[in-house]
Amino acid sequence: MENLTISAANWLKPPDVDQKKNKTPRYLTLTYWQNNSRKLLFLCSYALLNL
């Protein structure tokens, strides 16, 4: 039972600062645009139609 409490305590710790080195916002990455191309195309066309 002691091992379970230790692992739960480690799981609840915040991540290390070293993991946050990526300073590019998620929405500006190439992979985000490739994975969400249909959604972005729809939003752009919807915005253009409403102008």
Secondary structure as the mmCIF struct_conf table of DSSP 4:
data_model
#
loop_
_struct_conf.conf_type_id
_struct_conf.id
_struct_conf.beg_label_comp_id
_struct_conf.beg_label_asym_id
_struct_conf.beg_label_seq_id
_struct_conf.end_label_comp_id
_struct_conf.end_label_asym_id
_struct_conf.end_label_seq_id
HELX_RH_AL_P HELX_RH_AL_P1 GLU A 2 TRP A 11
TURN_TY1_P TURN_TY1_P1 LEU A 12 LEU A 12
BEND BEND1 LYS A 13 LYS A 13
HELX_LH_PP_P HELX_LH_PP_P1 PRO A 14 ASP A 16
HELX_RH_3T_P HELX_RH_3T_P1 VAL A 17 LYS A 20
BEND BEND2 THR A 24 THR A 24
HELX_RH_3T_P HELX_RH_3T_P2 ARG A 26 LEU A 28
BEND BEND3 THR A 29 THR A 29
HELX_RH_AL_P HELX_RH_AL_P2 LEU A 30 ASN A 35
TURN_TY1_P TURN_TY1_P2 ASN A 36 ASN A 36
HELX_RH_AL_P HELX_RH_AL_P3 SER A 37 LEU A 49
TURN_TY1_P TURN_TY1_P3 ASN A 50 ASN A 50
#
